[in-house]
Amino acid sequence: EGNEPGDSMKITYRELLHKVCQFANVLRSQGVKKGDRISIYMPMILELVIAMLACARIGALHSVVFAGFSADSLCERILDCGCSLLIT
């Protein structure tokens, strides 16, 4: 369920696994490997969950910064984390 009332989506476990594996392959093609740090800056949507699970699948550490944060707050978190990739 999303932030808005009535905003929802249904997905099967098989579909979720397929999307997570696809995105994990995208991350690998970008040079992300186990132990890398990644920041995720997205609203509460299905793709946020897919990105989180894809990071976990390849062993990359992820930090979720919700989309309501300002650019300065995002910058501070990226620098503190030392992340090599930002997913938006």
C-alpha positions as CSV (number, residue, x, y, z in Angstrom):
1,E,0.0,0.0,0.0
2,G,1.2,3.5,-0.8
3,N,0.9,6.7,1.0
4,E,-2.4,7.7,-0.4
5,P,-5.6,5.9,0.6
6,G,-6.7,3.5,-2.1
7,D,-3.2,3.5,-3.6
8,S,-2.2,-0.1,-3.7
9,M,-0.7,-2.8,-6.0
10,K,-0.6,-6.5,-5.9
11,I,2.3,-8.6,-7.0
12,T,3.1,-12.3,-6.6
13,Y,6.2,-13.7,-4.9
14,R,7.3,-15.0,-8.3
15,E,6.9,-11.6,-10.0
16,L,8.8,-9.9,-7.1
17,L,11.6,-12.4,-7.3
18,H,11.9,-11.8,-11.1
19,K,12.0,-8.0,-10.7
20,V,14.5,-8.2,-7.8
21,C,16.8,-10.5,-9.9
22,Q,16.5,-8.1,-12.9
23,F,17.5,-5.1,-10.8
24,A,20.3,-7.0,-9.0
25,N,21.7,-7.7,-12.5
26,V,21.5,-4.0,-13.3
27,L,23.4,-3.2,-10.2
28,R,26.0,-5.7,-11.0
29,S,26.4,-4.3,-14.5
30,Q,27.1,-0.9,-12.8
31,G,29.9,-2.5,-10.9
32,V,28.2,-2.9,-7.6
33,K,29.5,-5.8,-5.5
34,K,29.3,-7.3,-2.1
35,G,30.1,-4.8,0.6
36,D,29.5,-1.7,-1.5
37,R,27.3,1.1,0.1
38,I,24.3,2.3,-1.8
39,S,21.8,5.1,-0.9
40,I,18.2,4.7,-2.0
41,Y,16.1,8.0,-2.4
42,M,12.6,7.0,-3.3
43,P,9.0,7.4,-2.2
44,M,7.0,4.5,-0.8
45,I,6.5,2.6,-4.0
46,L,7.1,-1.0,-5.1
47,E,10.4,-0.1,-6.8
48,L,11.8,0.9,-3.4
49,V,11.2,-2.6,-2.1
50,I,12.7,-4.1,-5.2
51,A,15.8,-1.9,-4.9
52,M,16.3,-2.8,-1.2
53,L,15.9,-6.5,-1.9
54,A,18.2,-6.4,-4.9
55,C,20.9,-4.7,-2.8
56,A,20.5,-7.4,-0.1
57,R,20.6,-10.1,-2.8
58,I,24.1,-9.1,-4.0
59,G,25.3,-8.2,-0.5
60,A,25.5,-4.5,-0.9
61,L,24.7,-2.4,2.1
62,H,21.8,0.0,1.6
63,S,20.6,3.1,3.3
64,V,17.0,4.3,2.6
65,V,16.5,8.1,2.6
66,F,12.8,8.8,2.1
67,A,11.8,11.3,-0.7
68,G,10.5,13.9,1.8
69,F,14.1,14.8,2.9
70,S,15.7,18.0,1.4
71,A,18.7,17.9,-0.9
72,D,21.0,19.0,1.9
73,S,19.8,16.2,4.2
74,L,20.3,13.7,1.4
75,C,23.8,15.0,0.7
76,E,24.8,14.7,4.4
77,R,23.6,11.1,4.5
78,I,25.4,10.2,1.3
79,L,28.6,11.7,2.6
80,D,28.3,10.1,6.0
81,C,27.6,6.7,4.5
82,G,30.3,7.0,1.8
83,C,28.0,5.4,-0.7
84,S,29.2,4.7,-4.3
85,L,25.7,4.8,-5.9
86,L,22.4,6.6,-5.4
87,I,19.2,5.0,-6.6
88,T,16.4,7.5,-7.2
